[in-house]
Amino acid sequence: MTETLSGRDLTSAQNSFPSPEEVFQACAQIPGPNILEVCPDNIWACVCGSYQFVQRDIHAVLPPSIAKHIDEFLCDVGVPLAFLVRRELVNYKKVMLYINEQGLSLERSLAQLSTFLNYDPDNTHSFEDDYWAPSVCSGELLDAHMQCKGRSMATTDVRRLCKDICALPRHPQDPRRQSLEQLPRSLKSWVLSAGAAAVLAAGDAAKQVQNGAAAVQQAHGEIEDSGQMSSEAEASLLHVHVVAAINEQAWPEHVKQFVRAVLISRGGDKALRMRDELRRLCNCIESALQRGETALEQLLIFPNVLEMSEAENDLDDEEACVALAQITPNLSGKCSKPQTACPKKLGVKAAMWRQRHINLLSGSLPPLRESLRWLQAIDGTTENSSGLFVAGDARETDGGTPPALFVPSDFGGCKALDDVFRSILLTYKPKMHHVLSTRGWPEHICPSDAVPEIKRPRHKCCRKCKRQFASALWVQKEVCSICEELFRDEGRCPFNATCNPSWFCKHHRSCFACDAHSCAECRILRGDGEIVRELVERIKPARIFLDFDRTLANTKSGSVPVVGKHRIDMDLLCLMQLYSSSCEVVTRNPHKEEIQAFLVANGVVGTLPVHTLKRPRSKAEFVVQGLESSEQVVFVDDSILELLDPLIAADSRVHRVLFLRALLDYPTLLFCSRGMLVWMDAVQFVSQSVVNGLRLVAFIAK
């Protein structure tokens, strides 16, 4: 670490330090709010996200020798490194978005197959003692479905918590999200491991005291304490260490205050806290992995469902007690049906519950291991490390190849598991299609006694084939899964008839608008300002063209931008400050002078060229005007029509970004469910809309 100033150096430095008034006046000259007056209410207006802004402020306010000393000090305590870790984590959680959506798609397909092929109205799989056990065929489907469910739980955990870490408040006075406060209990994978451990604990206790309830409670109590951060770990927090190191320096108090204010306003303070939370998450995942692996190893010792159903001898009293104890922790308490007293039924039922835990753990542990590996690699990023991840925002619907993702060559994701799931889909889907072609839809999926069309629930009806389904599992955006495949095979968007065929990506059979799709081969990405910055840093374009309405600012329909009422996108503002000579605004908004004044008021240095184009003139025509054959440009707009103009659609020099403001913020959503208004966040909606068929009424950002 850089040594504190002392002796002759301290005396000399004290004489050269600017006074508090001089520091305040110098800070007032920096574009944007005065960083010494930054608070939770105005910190959003400060550009941040790069150590370059920290260096700029320090060198703008302090004399060169002192600025150099403080710059070196911040480098020594790891502030620039925290910015690099932040960038890697932001990209990694976008990679996890794709991997998670891919898993949810596979899980939905497996659930459809399992529902279609495992229906047994005649109880052909029942045994003489009147209990049901799955066949080999149905067992393979059920196992694959539950394993994929466990896989999705793990990737959802990692994606959600990485996102929450990236969404830490910029000002340290603001509280963090509850999911971070409640770690490790907010990890579903951790709860899954706890549930499996409780089943095993109940069985062990039953052998001794014939009652597993106390052991189950004890097991959950032990798990409650695991994963919590110790006092030693709290003392080793990077953020705490850096703040303490600043306070120990022999600088005047107003200079220390200035350095702390720079870190808070430019994102350095948040980057340090992000790295602390990343390490805490790694500890919790490691704890869940250890407990889950131990539980899985012990569960595999017990007989499986097939072995229990084919066993010739009934369970003895001790085995029956163990089976009953293993069943008990899985029951919700809402079931009024009395527990069976038949020993064989108890054995098969306990084996089914154990198999459920085995499947969930088998699906969740590999993604957790892979995630822990890369989260630790991100935490170990050095200044000499090449970037690990670059990612666009996309939501795939058909499990295709990753769009606009750049990952390390040895990054596995969930490929091994997903290949197994796809193999099962390829094996059983032809059987489903054969049944459909010869016998039509089964009654339990598509009932013949459907309600009149005027009373049909829209989320269960296909607008193409006009069929009504018993569950929304088969219908997405009012199109059934069979009709959806037919639309995609034709190269058309299955969900919106107004979507132009040029909006459909032939590479991944997805619509750029409705499927929220990105494609590197088509040179069109979908995302926010972070994606634009990553793209610019990667390809170093000669020019950058930015739309204004709903892109650079949150104005709409050519309205006049008003300082204080409308906000500028902070990532794009940082981009304009870092690449001011390359950026230009191209907009349909006619208020050119007001736009220029708005940009200056929000901290844009210099006069940024603003071009207002009236229809029918094409933005694409302006973008390629005067462009050399060896040059590349980035064109950012919120309109898919502007980006897919035929003039630039096939031009390899033009890289396009379909811009979405605050794409990755958790929104609050208002839905209509069975005539009632329901509030929930986007994560709840994604998981529940398929089950409950919720219809979006209003979108209200927090």
Long-range contacts (C-beta under 8 A, 24 or more apart in sequence): 1-73, 1-76, 1-77, 1-245, 2-69, 2-72, 2-73, 2-76, 4-248, 4-249, 4-250, 5-69, 5-249, 5-250, 5-251, 6-250, 10-250, 13-65, 13-66, 13-69, 13-250, 13-251, 14-252, 16-63, 16-65, 16-66, 17-62, 17-63, 17-66, 17-251, 17-252, 17-255, 18-61, 18-62, 18-63, 19-254, 20-254, 23-61, 23-62, 23-254, 23-255, 23-258, 26-60, 26-61, 27-57, 27-61, 27-258, 27-261, 29-60, 30-56, 30-57, 30-60, 30-61, 31-577, 31-603, 31-604, 31-605, 32-602, 32-603, 33-265, 35-258, 35-261, 35-262, 35-264, 35-265, 35-266, 36-257, 36-258, 36-261, 38-171, 38-261, 38-264, 38-265, 39-171, 39-173, 40-169, 40-171, 40-173, 40-174, 43-170, 43-171, 43-264, 43-265, 44-170, 44-567, 44-570, 45-602, 45-603, 46-170, 46-265, 46-266, 47-266, 47-570, 47-573, 47-574, 47-577, 47-603, 48-170, 48-265, 48-266, 48-267, 48-270, 48-570, 48-574, 49-83, 49-86, 49-266, 49-267, 49-533, 49-570, 49-571, 49-574, 50-83, 50-266, 50-267, 50-574, 50-578, 51-79, 51-80, 51-83, 51-268, 52-578, 53-266, 53-267, 53-574, 53-577, 54-79, 54-262, 54-263, 54-266, 54-268, 57-262, 57-266, 58-259, 58-262, 61-258, 62-255, 66-255, 70-251, 70-259, 73-245, 73-249, 74-259, 74-263, 74-268, 77-241, 77-242, 77-245, 78-238, 78-242, 78-272, 79-242, 79-263, 79-268, 79-271, 79-272, 80-383, 81-381, 81-382, 81-383, 82-238, 82-268, 82-271, 82-272, 82-274, 82-275, 83-267, 83-268, 83-271, 84-381, 84-383, 84-385, 85-271, 85-274, 85-275, 85-278, 85-378, 85-379, 85-381, 86-166, 86-267, 86-270, 86-271, 86-274, 86-275, 87-387, 88-378, 88-381, 88-387, 88-388, 88-389, 89-162, 89-165, 89-166, 89-274, 89-278, 89-378, 90-166, 90-530, 91-387, 91-388, 91-389, 91-390, 91-391, 91-534, 92-162, 92-374, 92-375, 92-378, 92-388, 92-389, 92-391, 93-159, 93-162, 93-163, 93-166, 94-389, 94-391, 94-392, 94-393, 94-527, 94-664, 95-389, 95-391, 95-402, 95-405, 95-407, 95-413, 96-155, 96-158, 96-159, 96-162, 96-371, 97-159, 97-391, 97-393, 97-394, 97-395, 98-391, 98-394, 98-395, 98-396, 98-402, 98-403, 98-405, 99-155, 99-159, 99-367, 99-413, 99-414, 100-152, 100-155, 100-156, 100-159, 101-394, 101-395, 101-396, 101-397, 102-396, 102-399, 102-414, 102-418, 103-148, 103-151, 103-152, 103-155, 103-414, 103-418, 104-152, 104-686, 105-396, 105-397, 105-398, 105-399, 106-148, 106-399, 106-418, 106-421, 106-422, 106-425, 107-145, 107-148, 107-149, 107-151, 107-152, 108-473, 108-690, 109-399, 109-425, 109-481, 110-141, 110-144, 110-145, 110-148, 110-421, 110-424, 110-425, 111-145, 111-473, 112-432, 112-473, 112-474, 112-481, 113-141, 113-145, 113-424, 113-425, 113-428, 113-429, 113-432, 114-138, 114-141, 114-142, 114-145, 115-445, 115-471, 115-473, 116-432, 116-435, 116-442, 116-445, 117-141, 117-428, 117-431, 117-432, 117-435, 118-142, 119-442, 119-444, 119-445, 121-444, 127-309, 129-342, 129-344, 129-345, 131-342, 131-344, 131-345, 131-348, 131-349, 133-305, 133-306, 133-309, 133-348, 134-305, 136-306, 139-305, 139-306, 140-424, 141-424, 141-428, 142-359, 143-355, 143-359, 144-420, 144-421, 144-424, 146-356, 146-359, 146-360, 146-363, 147-359, 147-360, 147-362, 147-363, 147-417, 147-421, 148-363, 148-417, 148-421, 149-359, 149-360, 149-363, 150-192, 150-359, 150-360, 150-361, 150-362, 150-363, 150-364, 151-363, 151-364, 151-366, 151-367, 151-414, 151-417, 151-418, 152-363, 153-188, 153-189, 153-192, 153-360, 153-363, 153-364, 154-188, 154-189, 154-363, 154-364, 154-365, 154-367, 154-368, 154-371, 155-367, 155-371, 155-414, 156-188, 156-683, 157-187, 157-188, 157-189, 157-368, 158-285, 158-367, 158-368, 158-371, 158-375, 160-683, 161-186, 161-187, 161-281, 162-281, 162-375, 163-664, 165-274, 165-277, 165-278, 165-281, 166-274, 166-664, 167-664, 167-665, 167-666, 168-270, 168-273, 168-274, 168-277, 169-270, 170-264, 170-267, 170-269, 170-270, 171-264, 172-264, 172-269, 172-273, 176-277, 180-277, 180-280, 183-227, 183-280, 183-281, 183-284, 184-226, 184-227, 184-228, 184-284, 184-287, 184-288, 185-224, 187-284, 187-285, 187-288, 189-285, 189-288, 189-292, 189-364, 189-368, 190-223, 190-227, 190-284, 190-287, 190-288, 190-291, 192-288, 192-292, 192-357, 192-360, 192-361, 192-364, 193-223, 193-288, 193-291, 193-292, 193-295, 193-361, 194-219, 194-220, 194-223, 194-291, 195-329, 195-330, 195-357, 196-292, 196-295, 196-296, 196-299, 196-357, 196-360, 196-361, 197-223, 197-291, 197-294, 197-295, 198-329, 199-299, 199-326, 199-329, 199-330, 199-353, 199-354, 199-357, 200-295, 200-298, 200-299, 200-326, 202-325, 202-326, 202-328, 202-329, 203-322, 203-325, 203-326, 205-325, 206-318, 206-321, 206-322, 206-324, 206-325, 206-326, 207-318, 207-321, 207-322, 210-321, 211-325, 212-325, 212-326, 212-328, 212-329, 213-328, 216-328, 216-329, 223-291, 226-287, 226-291, 227-283, 227-284, 227-287, 227-288, 229-280, 229-283, 233-280, 233-283, 237-276, 238-272, 238-275, 238-276, 239-269, 239-272, 239-273, 239-275, 239-276, 242-272, 275-379, 278-375, 278-378, 278-379, 279-379, 281-375, 282-372, 282-375, 282-376, 282-379, 285-368, 285-371, 285-372, 285-375, 286-372, 288-368, 289-365, 289-368, 289-369, 289-372, 292-361, 292-364, 292-365, 292-368, 293-365, 295-357, 295-361, 296-358, 296-361, 296-362, 296-365, 299-354, 299-357, 299-358, 299-361, 300-358, 302-351, 302-354, 303-347, 303-351, 304-351, 304-354, 304-355, 305-348, 305-351, 305-352, 305-355, 307-351, 308-344, 308-347, 308-348, 308-350, 308-351, 309-348, 309-351, 311-344, 311-347, 314-343, 314-344, 314-347, 315-343, 315-344, 315-346, 315-347, 316-343, 319-343, 319-347, 320-346, 320-347, 322-350, 323-347, 323-349, 323-350, 324-350, 326-350, 326-353, 326-354, 327-353, 330-356, 363-417, 366-414, 366-416, 366-417, 367-414, 367-417, 370-412, 370-413, 370-414, 374-411, 390-534, 390-538, 392-518, 392-525, 392-526, 392-527, 392-531, 393-516, 393-518, 393-525, 393-526, 393-527, 393-528, 393-531, 393-660, 393-663, 393-664, 394-516, 394-517, 394-518, 394-526, 395-515, 395-516, 395-517, 396-508, 396-510, 396-515, 396-517, 397-476, 397-510, 397-515, 398-488, 398-508, 398-509, 398-510, 400-508, 400-509, 400-510, 401-507, 401-508, 403-508, 403-517, 403-518, 403-519, 403-520, 404-518, 404-519, 404-520, 404-525, 436-482, 441-467, 444-470, 445-469, 445-470, 445-471, 445-474, 446-470, 446-474, 457-693, 458-693, 458-695, 459-693, 459-694, 459-695, 460-693, 472-689, 472-690, 472-691, 472-692, 472-693, 473-690, 473-691, 476-690, 477-514, 500-644, 502-644, 502-646, 502-649, 503-640, 503-644, 512-640, 512-644, 512-658, 513-640, 518-658, 523-652, 523-654, 523-655, 523-656, 524-643, 524-644, 524-656, 524-657, 524-658, 525-655, 525-656, 525-657, 525-658, 526-657, 526-658, 526-660, 527-657, 527-658, 527-659, 527-660, 527-663, 528-569, 528-571, 528-659, 528-660, 528-661, 528-662, 528-663, 528-664, 529-569, 529-570, 529-571, 529-572, 529-574, 529-575, 529-659, 530-571, 531-657, 532-571, 532-572, 532-575, 532-634, 532-636, 532-657, 532-659, 533-571, 533-574, 533-575, 535-634, 535-655, 535-657, 536-575, 536-579, 536-634, 539-632, 539-634, 539-655, 540-632, 541-582, 541-631, 541-632, 541-633, 541-634, 541-655, 542-582, 542-627, 542-628, 542-631, 542-632, 542-633, 543-582, 543-584, 543-627, 543-631, 543-633, 543-634, 544-575, 544-579, 544-582, 544-583, 544-584, 544-633, 544-634, 544-636, 545-584, 545-585, 545-586, 545-619, 545-622, 545-623, 545-633, 545-634, 545-635, 545-636, 546-572, 546-576, 546-583, 546-584, 546-585, 546-586, 546-636, 547-585, 547-586, 547-587, 547-619, 547-636, 547-637, 547-638, 547-639, 547-642, 547-659, 548-585, 548-587, 548-589, 548-595, 548-610, 549-587, 549-588, 549-589, 549-638, 550-638, 550-659, 550-661, 551-636, 551-637, 551-638, 551-659, 551-661, 552-585, 553-598, 554-661, 555-589, 558-588, 558-589, 558-590, 558-591, 559-589, 560-591, 560-594, 561-591, 561-594, 561-595, 561-598, 562-598, 563-597, 563-598, 563-601, 563-602, 566-598, 568-598, 568-599, 568-602, 569-661, 572-636, 573-602, 573-603, 573-604, 576-604, 576-608, 577-603, 577-604, 577-605, 580-604, 580-605, 580-606, 580-608, 583-608, 584-608, 584-609, 584-610, 584-611, 585-609, 585-610, 585-611, 586-611, 586-613, 586-619, 586-622, 586-623, 587-611, 587-612, 587-613, 588-612, 588-613, 588-614, 588-615, 590-614, 618-645, 618-647, 619-645, 620-645, 620-647, 620-648, 620-654, 621-647, 623-648, 623-654, 624-648, 624-651, 624-653, 624-654, 627-653, 629-653, 662-701, 665-701, 665-702, 666-702, 667-699, 667-700, 667-701, 667-702, 668-700, 668-701, 668-702, 669-696, 669-698, 669-699, 669-700, 670-697, 670-698, 670-699, 670-700, 671-695, 671-696, 671-697, 672-697
